[in-house]
Amino acid sequence: MTGADEDRLRDGLDVEGEDCGLWVPGVDYMAGWRDAREAADRLNRALLRSGFELSDVRAVASTNGDGRGVVRVAGWPDAVERLAGLLETLVGGDGGAA
């Protein structure tokens, strides 16, 4: 989600971790971030198609300390509860997948 949709990401949901901003010289963070960004964009499109607003819940691309891509889901509790309910419905509602 790029362009004008970027403004919707600045809505008060804090998606920065304690390690945010700590980069190690020589680590290719951009490659990992690009992979994470593609996955986050796909999940965000699915969330939008499922009736969610990205100002309520969204996937956010990041990297870990080794430069590996990471996708985090950030959201307000009520929207995350709705998402959890949707996922539970898809797996049969037994409360334990994976």
C-alpha positions in Angstrom: 0.0 0.0 0.0 1.9 3.0 -1.2 1.2 6.5 -2.3 -1.8 8.2 -0.8 -2.5 5.2 1.4 0.7 5.9 3.3 -1.2 8.8 5.1 -3.7 6.3 6.5 -0.8 4.6 8.3 -0.2 7.6 10.5 -3.2 7.2 12.7 -1.9 6.5 16.2 -1.1 2.8 16.0 2.4 2.5 17.3 4.2 0.0 15.2 7.8 0.7 16.3 9.7 -1.8 18.4 12.3 -1.2 21.0 15.0 -2.0 18.4 13.7 0.5 15.8 16.5 2.5 14.4 19.4 0.2 15.4 21.1 -0.8 12.1 24.3 -2.9 11.8 26.7 -1.7 9.1 27.0 -4.2 6.2 23.6 -5.8 6.7 21.2 -5.6 3.7 18.1 -4.4 5.5 16.4 -3.3 2.2 16.2 -6.8 0.7 14.5 -8.1 3.8 12.2 -5.1 4.0 11.2 -5.4 0.4 10.2 -9.1 1.0 8.3 -8.1 4.1 6.6 -5.2 2.3 5.3 -7.5 -0.5 3.8 -9.8 2.1 2.4 -7.0 4.2 0.8 -5.4 1.1 -0.8 -8.8 0.2 -2.2 -9.1 3.7 -3.4 -5.5 3.7 -5.2 -6.1 0.4 -6.9 -9.2 1.9 -7.9 -7.2 5.1 -9.4 -4.5 2.9 -11.4 -7.1 0.9 -12.6 -8.6 4.2 -14.1 -5.3 5.2 -11.4 -4.1 7.6 -10.1 -0.5 7.5 -6.3 -0.1 7.5 -6.7 2.6 10.1 -8.0 -0.1 12.5 -5.8 -3.1 11.7 -3.0 -3.6 9.2 0.2 -5.4 8.4 3.5 -3.5 8.7 6.8 -4.4 7.0 10.0 -4.3 9.1 13.2 -6.1 9.5 14.9 -7.8 12.4 18.5 -7.2 13.5 19.9 -9.6 10.9 18.1 -7.9 8.1 15.5 -10.6 7.7 12.0 -9.3 6.7 9.4 -9.2 9.4 5.6 -8.5 9.1 3.8 -7.3 12.1 0.1 -7.0 12.5 -0.9 -3.8 14.3 -4.4 -2.9 15.3 -6.9 -1.7 17.8 -8.1 -4.4 20.1 -11.6 -4.5 18.7 -10.4 -4.9 15.1 -7.9 -7.6 16.1 -10.7 -9.5 17.9 -12.8 -9.3 14.7 -9.8 -10.6 12.7 -9.2 -13.4 15.2 -12.9 -14.4 15.0 -12.6 -14.5 11.2 -9.5 -16.7 11.3 -11.1 -19.0 13.9 -14.1 -19.4 11.6 -11.8 -20.4 8.8 -10.0 -23.1 10.9 -13.2 -24.5 12.5 -13.2 -22.4 15.6 -11.3 -25.0 17.7 -9.0 -22.3 19.0 -5.8 -24.1 18.1 -4.3 -24.2 14.7 -0.7 -24.5 13.7 
